[in-house]
Amino acid sequence: MTTTTRTHKGRKIRRLAAGLALTGASALGLLGLSGTAHAASGSITNVWVNPGQEACVAAHANTYLEASEYSTSPGLKFKLIAQSGLVINSSPGPATYWMTSTGVGSPNWQGAGDYTACVKNNGASAVYLYYVIITTS
């Protein structure tokens, strides 16, 4: 006959396994509660944009989106482009910071789909881009 002696280490491993199983079940439960909510985002950060170059990021929006850019000096032209290719918002000229948003009910909302935020360097020298970000829901 064999006897098994439980050790302190064995109890710790079983407790850890039980805790991980509970955490996993909780996470699955939260995912199940999320329903149809969907959010997406994209970004480009900390890059040099040389003259003539463009940096773009895209995300899918169902009901709302927000896009912004921030750079070291005026020199980047910002634009927000709908899935159809229509530019729905842009900075009036080179900007250091630009932000825009649109959503259901806004005049420039083009419906659910993919949207792209771009910055283009039309200047003569490189511009450091801190970020261009698009966030959607």
One Martini backbone bead per residue (centre of mass of N, CA, C, O) as a GRO file, in nm:
protein
  137
    1MET     BB    1   0.097   0.036   0.021
    2THR     BB    2   0.031   0.373  -0.057
    3THR     BB    3   0.138   0.693   0.046
    4THR     BB    4   0.031   1.032   0.063
    5THR     BB    5   0.206   1.336   0.088
    6ARG     BB    6   0.141   1.652   0.160
    7THR     BB    7   0.262   1.948   0.047
    8HIS     BB    8   0.319   2.275   0.035
    9LYS     BB    9   0.380   2.287  -0.271
   10GLY     BB   10   0.124   2.136  -0.367
   11ARG     BB   11  -0.081   2.342  -0.257
   12LYS     BB   12   0.018   2.583  -0.420
   13ILE     BB   13  -0.036   2.466  -0.700
   14ARG     BB   14  -0.342   2.419  -0.663
   15ARG     BB   15  -0.413   2.715  -0.601
   16LEU     BB   16  -0.305   2.835  -0.860
   17ALA     BB   17  -0.485   2.670  -1.053
   18ALA     BB   18  -0.754   2.770  -0.935
   19GLY     BB   19  -0.704   3.071  -0.985
   20LEU     BB   20  -0.669   3.053  -1.293
   21ALA     BB   21  -0.946   2.932  -1.352
   22LEU     BB   22  -1.109   3.167  -1.234
   23THR     BB   23  -0.993   3.390  -1.409
   24GLY     BB   24  -1.074   3.268  -1.681
   25ALA     BB   25  -1.378   3.262  -1.626
   26SER     BB   26  -1.410   3.565  -1.579
   27ALA     BB   27  -1.310   3.658  -1.855
   28LEU     BB   28  -1.526   3.509  -2.018
   29GLY     BB   29  -1.763   3.657  -1.889
   30LEU     BB   30  -1.684   3.942  -1.983
   31LEU     BB   31  -1.691   3.879  -2.284
   32GLY     BB   32  -1.996   3.804  -2.284
   33LEU     BB   33  -2.092   4.104  -2.188
   34SER     BB   34  -2.002   4.290  -2.436
   35GLY     BB   35  -2.129   4.216  -2.691
   36THR     BB   36  -2.126   4.469  -2.953
   37ALA     BB   37  -1.888   4.594  -2.857
   38HIS     BB   38  -1.649   4.815  -3.034
   39ALA     BB   39  -1.294   4.871  -3.051
   40ALA     BB   40  -1.053   5.085  -3.213
   41SER     BB   41  -0.697   5.121  -3.299
   42GLY     BB   42  -0.433   5.351  -3.405
   43SER     BB   43  -0.064   5.399  -3.445
   44ILE     BB   44   0.194   5.649  -3.471
   45THR     BB   45   0.530   5.673  -3.330
   46ASN     BB   46   0.820   5.824  -3.328
   47VAL     BB   47   0.877   5.984  -3.621
   48TRP     BB   48   1.013   6.059  -3.922
   49VAL     BB   49   0.910   6.308  -4.167
   50ASN     BB   50   0.975   6.346  -4.477
   51PRO     BB   51   0.980   6.498  -4.753
   52GLY     BB   52   0.679   6.373  -4.909
   53GLN     BB   53   0.580   6.218  -4.678
   54GLU     BB   54   0.360   5.960  -4.534
   55ALA     BB   55   0.137   5.900  -4.247
   56CYS     BB   56  -0.072   5.613  -4.169
   57VAL     BB   57  -0.393   5.531  -4.008
   58ALA     BB   58  -0.626   5.260  -3.929
   59ALA     BB   59  -0.990   5.213  -3.869
   60HIS     BB   60  -1.283   5.080  -3.739
   61ALA     BB   61  -1.616   5.222  -3.759
   62ASN     BB   62  -1.949   5.241  -3.626
   63THR     BB   63  -2.013   5.546  -3.452
   64TYR     BB   64  -1.704   5.649  -3.384
   65LEU     BB   65  -1.440   5.912  -3.403
   66GLU     BB   66  -1.086   5.980  -3.332
   67ALA     BB   67  -0.833   6.226  -3.431
   68SER     BB   68  -0.465   6.274  -3.407
   69GLU     BB   69  -0.187   6.516  -3.393
   70TYR     BB   70   0.179   6.539  -3.312
   71SER     BB   71   0.442   6.781  -3.344
   72THR     BB   72   0.728   6.981  -3.337
   73SER     BB   73   0.630   7.121  -3.610
   74PRO     BB   74   0.528   7.291  -3.851
   75GLY     BB   75   0.460   7.051  -4.149
   76LEU     BB   76   0.191   6.893  -4.109
   77LYS     BB   77  -0.065   6.747  -4.285
   78PHE     BB   78  -0.400   6.684  -4.206
   79LYS     BB   79  -0.613   6.382  -4.254
   80LEU     BB   80  -0.948   6.253  -4.304
   81ILE     BB   81  -1.050   5.927  -4.426
   82ALA     BB   82  -1.272   5.759  -4.591
   83GLN     BB   83  -1.349   5.467  -4.747
   84SER     BB   84  -1.416   5.629  -5.024
   85GLY     BB   85  -1.179   5.881  -5.011
   86LEU     BB   86  -1.297   6.099  -4.849
   87VAL     BB   87  -1.230   6.408  -4.723
   88ILE     BB   88  -1.362   6.508  -4.397
   89ASN     BB   89  -1.080   6.622  -4.278
   90SER     BB   90  -0.861   6.917  -4.223
   91SER     BB   91  -0.603   7.100  -4.219
   92PRO     BB   92  -0.536   7.421  -4.337
   93GLY     BB   93  -0.238   7.332  -4.264
   94PRO     BB   94   0.028   7.331  -4.114
   95ALA     BB   95   0.074   7.136  -3.807
   96THR     BB   96   0.125   7.050  -3.470
   97TYR     BB   97  -0.193   7.033  -3.402
   98TRP     BB   98  -0.462   6.783  -3.441
   99MET     BB   99  -0.830   6.752  -3.416
  100THR     BB  100  -1.093   6.500  -3.460
  101SER     BB  101  -1.453   6.433  -3.497
  102THR     BB  102  -1.699   6.161  -3.545
  103GLY     BB  103  -2.053   6.070  -3.603
  104VAL     BB  104  -2.348   6.000  -3.550
  105GLY     BB  105  -2.502   6.298  -3.693
  106SER     BB  106  -2.277   6.398  -3.848
  107PRO     BB  107  -2.204   6.552  -4.145
  108ASN     BB  108  -1.916   6.371  -4.190
  109TRP     BB  109  -2.051   6.106  -4.172
  110GLN     BB  110  -1.999   5.775  -4.353
  111GLY     BB  111  -2.023   5.549  -4.176
  112ALA     BB  112  -1.955   5.244  -4.147
  113GLY     BB  113  -1.594   5.188  -4.132
  114ASP     BB  114  -1.307   5.288  -4.279
  115TYR     BB  115  -1.047   5.490  -4.136
  116THR     BB  116  -0.806   5.760  -4.214
  117ALA     BB  117  -0.501   5.887  -4.078
  118CYS     BB  118  -0.303   6.168  -4.199
  119VAL     BB  119   0.036   6.268  -4.270
  120LYS     BB  120   0.208   6.543  -4.444
  121ASN     BB  121   0.515   6.643  -4.592
  122ASN     BB  122   0.549   6.969  -4.760
  123GLY     BB  123   0.824   7.034  -4.689
  124ALA     BB  124   1.197   7.073  -4.657
  125SER     BB  125   1.183   6.918  -4.376
  126ALA     BB  126   1.203   6.727  -4.123
  127VAL     BB  127   0.950   6.575  -3.904
  128TYR     BB  128   0.853   6.516  -3.581
  129LEU     BB  129   0.643   6.248  -3.481
  130TYR     BB  130   0.471   6.163  -3.210
  131TYR     BB  131   0.160   6.142  -3.334
  132VAL     BB  132  -0.092   5.919  -3.480
  133ILE     BB  133  -0.445   5.888  -3.404
  134ILE     BB  134  -0.704   5.627  -3.392
  135THR     BB  135  -1.038   5.619  -3.251
  136THR     BB  136  -1.303   5.375  -3.193
  137SER     BB  137  -1.682   5.260  -3.196
   0.00000   0.00000   0.00000
